[in-house]
Amino acid sequence: MKRISFAVLLALAPAAQADEYTTKEIALPGGSPEGVFMDYIAFDPKTGFVWVPAGNTGSVDVVDTASDKVTQIAGWKTQEMERRGRKRTVGPSSATVGDGVVFVGNRGDFTVCAVDAKTLARGPCSAPLDSMPDGLAYVAETHEIWVTTPRDKSIRVLDDKTLKPKAKLGFEGEPEGFAVDGKRKRFYTNLEDKDKTLAIDVTTRKTVATWAPGCGEDGPKGLALDEAMGFLFVACPAGAEVVDAGHDGKILSKIDAGAGVDNLDYSTERHTLYVGAAGAAKLTVATVDGKGKLTTVAQVPTKSGARNGVVTGKGVVYLADSPAAALIEATPKK
């Protein structure tokens, strides 16, 4: 009955078009001529802050969404690495919001560090991991930080208070993306190079389900979740789909979002998915009904390179635009 009622409500909701959004840039400090290298950013609903690990600047930028003020937390270690024949400076690259603390993963020294969510004071750091950290996810059920480390096909589990290692989970592919399901006590991730999506029990740390999202040879990317409905949103290289994680993992619907999709975000308050495409230079906004059907309601022009958006409770989306050394703020008009 809940799913039927929800679907009816969405059918009655007005669709938003591109001209119903306004966009602006929020400049970030310290960028090189190539911009500010950003990957995973995070939104903290308790403070209204967007956390932006700004790798090559050796800082974490914190944006107050009430005022667009940017506060820079400097002094993070960086290192120069070569990738695909090009040298680049890497540093802080991912963030996850915990209980009064934001955890930051740093590719510059392979650590995970704690920062006070309100005062922005730096706290303790883990010992260096023996593999480069990628994504971070806070698991409230077990008071842990789960760290994807795709270079050695593993996930590292850290204690959220001591940041000491508790476990290393090995896989047959490279973990990419994450979502935490408190209702079902699961951690979801993809094996990007195998085109698989995994459901892992957070207490036993065993894989309990494996699904095939069918994203193609470039594999699935980021993940988002509607915990109540059991819908897992999977980012594919040029779109997104809904997997029925609450049941058998069936693909319920798909949308096209254009080239260059990496991560995505979902508003449980609005039952709406937000997908930034770096290559297509647009933000796709889609509602989901009680049967898992996605319906595109807006495609907002952004800029080439803008991706990995996070959404606030008011439906404002912040996209990481690394080439421009900025965040793009997309706001629905009243």
N, C-alpha and C positions, 0 to 999 in steps of 0.2 A: 504493500500500500504506500509506503514512503516513496518508493521509486516512481510510482505512477503519479502521485501528487506533485513530486518535484518536477517531473517532465512537463506537466501541465503548466506549472508556474513559469518555467523557462519559455514555453511556447508563447506565453502572454507578454514576456519581457520585450521591450523595444530593442532593435539591433543598433549597435553603434557603428558609425562609418569612420573613415580616416579623418574627415574634416571635423569630427567630434573630439579629436585629441589635439592638444597643443604640445609642441616639443621645444626644448631648449637645452643648451649645453652647460654643464658645470665643469669648469676647468680644474684640472688637478695639477699640483705643483711638481716641479723638478723633472719634467719629462725631457727625453733626449730628442734629437731630430726625428727619430723613429717613433716617438710617442712614449706612452707609459704602458708597460706590459702587464696586462690583467688577465686573470683566468676566472676563478670562482670568487664572486662577491656575495655578501650576506646581508640580510635585513633583520634588525632586532626590533620587534613590535613593542617591546616594553620601553625602549628609549627613543624609538623613531630614528635610529642611526642606521645608515648604510655603511658597511665595513668593506673597504676596498684595499686588498693587498696589492701594492703597486711595485711589482718586482724589481725592475731595473733602477728604481729610485732609492731602494733600500729603506722603504717606509711603508706604513699602513695609513691610508687616508680614511678619516671618519667623517661622513657627510651627515649633518643634521637636516633631516627632511623638512623640519618646520621652518628653517631659515636658509637652507642651502649652504650654510657655513661649512667650510672644510677645515678639519683639524688634522695636522700631520703628526703621526707618531713615528719618529725617525730612529735611526741607529740599528737597523736590522742588517744582518750580514748578507752579502751578495757574493756571487762568483761568476766568472766568465766561462761559458760553455759553448761548444760547437754543435749545431744541429742542422742537418741537411746542408752542410758545407758553409754555414754562416755562423759567425760568432755573435753571441748575445749575452747580456748580463741578466742573471736570474736572482731572485730573492723571494720575499713573501708572495705567496701565490694562491692561498686558499684560507677561508675563514668559516667557522661554524659557531652558532650561538648556543652557549650552555646556560647553566643556572647562575646568572649574575656575572658570568665570565664569557669572553669570546676567545676561542682558540684559533691560533694562526699557524698554518703550516708554511715552512720556509724552505724553498729549494736551494737557497744560498748556503745553508749549513745542515740541511736534512733534519731540522728540529721542529717540534711543535711547542708553542709558547702560549701562556695564558695572559690575558689582558682584562683588567676590570672593565665591565661593560658600561659603567657610568662615569668613573673618574678617568678612564683611559690609561691608568697606571700599569706599566709593564709588570708582569709577575714572573713566576718560574718557567723554565723551559725543560723539555725532555732532553735526555742524552741524544746525540745524533743517531738517527736510524741508519741502518746499513743499506737503505735503498731510498731513492728520492720520493718524498711525499707528494701526492697529487691532490685528491679531494679529502676533505674532513667532514665527519658527521658526528654530532653529539647524540648519544643513545641514553636517554633519561632512565630507561628501565634498569639498566645495569651500571649507570654512572661511569660511562666509558666514552672515549673518543675512538672512532673507527677511522683508520687512515688508509686510503687506497694507495698502493705502491705498485703500479703496473709494470715497472721495469723488471721486477723479479716475480711478477704474476702472484701478488700476495695482497693481503690486507693485514695491517698491524692494529692491535687493540691496546689502547693505553688507559690507565686509570685516570679519571678526571681530576683527582686531587693531587696525586704525586707525579703524574705524567710518566710513570714507570710502565714498561711493557708488560702486558698480561698474556698475550697470545699472538701468534703469527699463523694466519690462515692461507694455505696454498691453493692455487687453482690451475686449471689447464689453459687459461687464457689471461688476458690483461684486464683487470677490473677498471671500469670507467663509469663514473656517475654513482649516485647514491640517493636513497630515500629511506627514512626510518618509519616503521609502522608500529606505533605503540599498542594499538588494539590487538594486533596479531603477533606482536613480539618478534617482528621480522626486520631484517636489514636487506634492502634490495640493491643490487648492483648489476652492471652489464659486463660481459666479456666482449670487449669491443672487437677483438680480432677473430672471435668465433661466432659473432652475431647471435649471442645468447643473453638472456636475462635470468638472474638467479634470485631466489628467495632464501635467506639464511636465517635460521633461528638464533636470536641474539643471546639466549641463555646456553644452549648446547653448542652454538657456533657451527652447526651442521647445515649444509645445503639441503633444504626440504623440497624445493621445486626448481625446475629448469624449464624455461620457455624460449620459444624461437620468435623474436619480434619481426624478423624478415626485413631488416634495414638494408641489407646488401653487403657488399664486400668492405665498405668503409665502416660498417658496424653501427650499433647503437651508441648513443652518447650520454646525455644527462637524463635524470629521472625526477619526477615529482609525483605527489600522492594525494588523493582524496581518501583519507583514512576511513571516514564513516561509510563511504560508498564502496570502498575496496577497489577503487580505480587507480591503476598505476599508469602514469603518462611517460612514454618513452620518446626521447628525442632521436630522430633519425637524421642523416645528413641534410635532408631537404624537407623535413616535415616532422610530424608527431603522430602518435597513435595512443589508443587507450587499451591497456591490457587488464583483463578481469582478474586482478590479483586476489580478490576475495573468494574466488571459486577455482576455476580450472586454467586460468592464464590465457583464455581465448582473447584474440584481438577483436575488439568491439567496434572500433571505427578508426579512421585515419584522416588527416588533413595535410595539404601541401602548404609549406611555409617559405619555399625558396631555398636556394643554395646557401650553405654556410651555417647550418644550425649546429649548436654545440650543447649548451645547457638550456633549461627552460624553467618557468616557475608557474605556480598555481595558487589561486585565491580560493580558499575554502568558503570565505564569506560570500563571494560572488559566483562561485562555481564556474570559474573562468580560467582558461589557460593562456599563458603569454609566451610567445616563441619568437626570439630575435634571430634573424638570419643575416650573418655578416656579409655573405656574398650578394644576396638579393637586396640588401640595404632596406629592410623593412621589418616591422614588428607585426606579427599576426596575433590577433586576439580571437579566441574561440570559446564559446560556452559548451558545457557538457550537460546532457540531460540524464534522467534517472536510469536510462538503459545504456549509458556510456557512449552516446552518439555525440561527436564533436560537430559544432556548427560555427564556421568562421563568421564573425560579426564585424570585424574591422581589420584592415591592413594599413598600418601607419608608416609612411616613409621615414627612414632614419638616415644612416650614413653607412657607406661601405666599411666594414670592420666592426660595426656595433653588434654585440651579441650578449648572451649569458645574463639576461635581465632578472631582476628581483622585483616583486610587487609588494606594495604596502596595503594596509587594510582599506585605504581609500581608493585603491585601484590605480595608483600612480606607479609607473614602471621606471626603473633605473637600469639602463643598459651600459655595459662596459665598452667604451669606444677607444681601444688602445691606440690606433694610429693618430687620433686627434688629442690624445692625452686628456680625455674628458669622460664624464658620464653624460649620457643623453637621458633627459627626464621627459617622459611622455605622460601627460596628465589628461584624463577625461574631462571634457567641459561639463559644467553644471547643467 
